[in-house]
Amino acid sequence: LYAFIPRPQVVEKESVLIRTILSYLTQLHYQPKSIDDNFSEDLYHLYLERLDGSRRFLTQEDIAQLEPYKNQLDDQAGQGTFEFFDLSSDLLEKGVEKAKSFSEEILQNPIEFAQDDEIELDPTKRGYAADDAELKEFWKDYLQYQVLLRLEEKTRDSLVNNLDSLEQDSRLKVKEIFDGYFTRIQKIRREDRLSLYLNCITNIFDPHSTYMKPFDKEQFNIRMSGKFEGIGARLSSDGETTKVAEIIVGGAAWKQKDLEKNDIVLKVQQEDSTEAKDIAGMVLDDVVQLIR
C-alpha cells in the first residue's frame, strides 16, 4: 500500500487503516458484502456485544447515546471517521471508572447478607442497567456474591467461630482481585480498542478474517516461524510491576543464571544507551517490545 500512496501522519493513520481494510475486503473477499445499513446494524450489535458483553459498565442511558449511530457505521467507515467508536470508548472508560469507584466503596464495609438476595449472572437476561444507580446496585449484588463464594469455601465442613473475621478475609481477597481487574482494564489503550472494532468489521465478512495490530502480527510471525531471539524468559504483569513468570530452559537467561523466576523487572537498558528506562506501570506488550 505505501508504495502507491504517501505514508500517513499519525493523525491520519486510523482513517487510512479502516478504509484500506474495507477496500481489501470488498474487492478481494471470496464473498464480499454490501457496505450498507444492514452491514452497519450488524457491526453495531457485534461491537457492543464484544465491548461490554458482560453488561458491567454501560447503561441504557449510554446505549441511548450510541443508538443514533446504528445505521451510520457504514458511512463512517467509508469516510474513515470514528465518531461512534470515539463515543463508545469514552462511555466505556467512564463506565469502568464508575464501576471501580462503586467497587472500592462497597468493599470498604462489611457485607450484610440477606436470605432473599438474588442476582442474575446471565448478562443477556439481565440486560443493561437503566442508569448509574441501577449499575451500582448490580455491582453491590455482584461483589456480595463474590464475597459469599469465598466465605462459603472458608466455612465449608467446619465449625464457624468467627464469621466476622472470615467475612473480612473474603472481602479483602475480592478487593485484591478486583483491584487487579480494574488495573488491567484501565491499561487497555486506544490501539487495543480500535483493534477490537476493526476485527468486528472483518468478522462481519467471515469469522476467520482478522486484523492484527503490529504487536499481534509480530507475535503471530514468531509462533508460525518458531524463531525468536530473546532473553529466554516469559514475563507477566503483577499489578504495576513486570515479573519473571518463567525461565525458558536453554535460553539466554537460563545460561546466564542471573535472572530467576519471580524476579521483578524494574528498568530496561539498551546496550548502546547510558540510561535505563523505568518500566513501572508500563503495559506488558510495551515492556516485551522494549526488551526485544
Disulfide bonds with the S-S distance in Angstrom:
none
